[in-house]
Structures are given as structure tokens and as C-alpha cells.
């Protein structure tokens, strides 16, 4: 998702709803978003939504992890996870020691329109990562990273995160 570079909210600093300067994803940009696997008590980046969707009735709620979602979503429905990537960049660093602090999310703050923080004034294209499965009888779903944490007492899906590395050939 990206605004055209000619859009006044990303090209005109004098625009009262200026969001930040729109730039392409720079080559070599890398970051992690979602849960911090090294500290699951840390607030996650992005809005992680574990979702149930389908014909069978269910009680909609905000599930904490994949295991809780699967227990609350009826067989035959779809279960899924959606995660929003950051859309603001500091304009200097392609990575940072925590793989997170050089990127950020905009907010509506008290000003009432979406914009990037002054520490991350560049608007980068954002994307949504989503995975969906059909809830099948007797099936247990997990992510590869779950195997690192279940021995520590974490539930399946507690480690949900995504790694991004900008390495596309610009001509392609």
C-alpha cells in the first residue's frame, strides 16, 4: 500500500495533513515486526489479529495466540492471523541492533490525521501479512518458531512475527 509521490499529504510539507515524505523501500532495508521472540512480554509491533471466519457460529473475541484461536473457532471455519507492517522509516538506517527501532508506525495522535513521528519522517510502502487455514477436525496448527518456545511454556502462535528484507531487483 502506498500513496503516489504526487499526493499532497506526502509531497507538500505545507499541507495541513502532511504525513511525511514518501520514499521507495530502500535496497537493503530489513526489519522484524510482530512479537519480540526474545521477550514475549514486550509489546508487539503491528496489530496482530488472530481471526476466525466461516459459516459455523462462534463467539467473536480478541484471541491472544493461535492455540486459543484454534480452540475457539469451530471445525470447518477458517482460522487466520493478520499482521500490519510498519510504514515509517528514520531515513538513515537500513537496520538496527533490535531490527525494529529504525522503522515505526504512524498514528493519529491528538491532531486527528495519520502521520509518521518526527523521528521517522519517511513514509514507506506498507503491507499486510496474512495466513489462513481451514479448521479441520483433529488438526493442530503451529508455526516453525513455536517449536523454540513451547518448551518454555508458551502457547502456539505466541511468537508470531515476520522478517522483511528488501532485496528486489528494481527493474523487476
PyMOL commands that set and color helices and strands:
alter all, ss='L'
color gray80, all
select helices_A, chain A and resi 8-11+66-72+118-120+146-152
alter helices_A, ss='H'
color red, helices_A
select strands_A, chain A and resi 21-22+30-34+49-53+78-84+88-89+103-104+122-123+128-134+161-165
alter strands_A, ss='S'
color yellow, strands_A
deselect
rebuild
show_as cartoon
